[in-house]
Amino acid sequence: MKDLPARRLLLVHAHPDDESINNGATMARYAAEGAHVTLVTCTLGEEGEVIPPALAALAADRDDVLGPHRTGELAAAMKELGVTDHRFLGGAGRFRDSGMMGTEQNERPGAFWAAPVDEAAAPLVEVIREVRPQVLVTYDPDGGYGHPDHIQAHRVAMRAADLAADPAYGTGAPHTITKIYWNRVERSVVEAAFDHLRTTAPDAFPGIAAVDDVPGVADGDEITAEIDGSAYAGAKAAAMRAHATQIAVDGPFFALSNDLGQPLLTTEYYQLVRGVPGAGGGARESDLFAGLPETGGLQEAVREVASGSAPGAGPGSASGSRPGSASGARPDSASGEGA
Ligand SMILES: [Zn+2]
């Protein structure tokens, strides 16, 4: 893939809209900075509830054409974020939205939740070996909030990362993703943002969500990276607005079909679960590529020194050799990156 940019970021999501809510600012920032951003969405979100009354007939229990409609919403959202490489896992419609946990849709033939993990991982391995991303972003094992498609997206993404690195698996050159992150939202930040919503816009929506309704909420010590996307707040909000059947945006707040307001966060949070942190001394990373010299992502603790002049403190001097790295770290550079 010698035509691809040096920095390559892969995001795996369950439904159209999840990417914009969770990572919209991050995606817009890296796309604007010239990284190759690849989004793989696992289902078309066919079982979503529809917010605008005029579009109610799209829903699964009526005309059941919400999936194709949301494909168009996703394309519009990607335009807002500047992301051109977007794919559905296995092709559009290969896996169907499984509905909320415990519904009969969970086990329907074709439902993403009902698919064997290895079967669903196979097409993602192909994407990984084609794009050769250094960084993968997906959900935690609970999918952030227990939705079966989000849990399955986590399982499939983690499994595909392992399979893609296995030379004995499938066709194509193996590729090891160097850093894997799970989506997080910092509890204290979201609590403050809810306070702001309650005091400044208490009537913006019929109700206000609870902190624990927000997927991926975690305490600060679990969060290892925060991406300041405030310069891309407008792009994120526009992308979320493009998902009009699913999201109602009002200033710095939004609501899903439950009509409960919540903050629209433009700093996005992550937990590194595989790979070596690129920030020293336990500090949070401010770049998902930090510590990957071949991508220009310098060790963040080193960067200030390096900008001073210290020779030998630049890229390549310290990668992957620091003690105290994340458990399960594999500081390999075995990704075989060509020029
Ligand atoms: Zn979702």
Residues whose N, C-alpha, C, O or C-beta is under 5 A from the ligand:
A	BS01	ZN	A14 H15 D18
